[in-house]
Amino acid sequence: MSLFDFFRPRPSDSAKSELWQFKHWQVQVIRSQRRKTLSLELKPDHPIIVRTNKSTRRKEIEKILLQKQSWLEKNLDKLSRLPKLKPPKLRSDDKIYFLGKKWPIRRSVTTLKSAFLVLAEDHLKLLLPAEMMKEDLSPTMVHQILRQFYLREGKKYLPVMLNTVAERTQLAPQRLRIGYMNSRWGSCSSKRAISLNAKIMAAPSWVIESVIVHELCHLKHMNHSKEYWKLANAHFAKHDEADRWLHEHLS
Ligand SMILES: [Zn+2]
């Protein structure tokens, strides 16, 4: 909640919400008197939101949903693939994905001023200043610790892996950027710069390879055309399995 929300006036005609099942979709219909048009809205892990006025009949809404079916399916699928590492608490024995395996956390006290997560032999050591030991860490702190961990490991590992794949496929980018993003696993710009999401370090190396091949192939085809997929599948055979792994474990 921001200050802006706090001061935002409440809508005068209170909106009413209904929940339906239509085909395989969950649909939330929010009606308000003033609304003239019908709109569809999608959010991750949420029913399809339909905003409309009080008098639109269910049949009409269902007809519009059917007309928009391919748009809905495509975008619902996209939403379900967004990278969302579930925010853990980072308590001792909580497990964190790294290179496809779940690693248990062991907390220990550090004299350093801030928290660090580091790889140990068979666990991840969470070094915490004494005053942070007992309490549950705030979501912001957890985010910072994980971000720093995945970025640090990503910067070590991803350039090496990219080089290997670039050599094998003979597709080399101009530049590699490693970031920490919420919306995608990787991207490729028209200037031949490839960005990889450090969160991909949570996945096994064959899944990381799939993401790298996916982006490298965009150096040849800046789209997802038939030619694109022909090239991508020629360089890596298990893109579907990789997508499934990401979907099942990290979303
Ligand atoms: Zn793509």
Residues whose N, C-alpha, C, O or C-beta is under 5 A from the ligand:
A	BS01	ZN	none
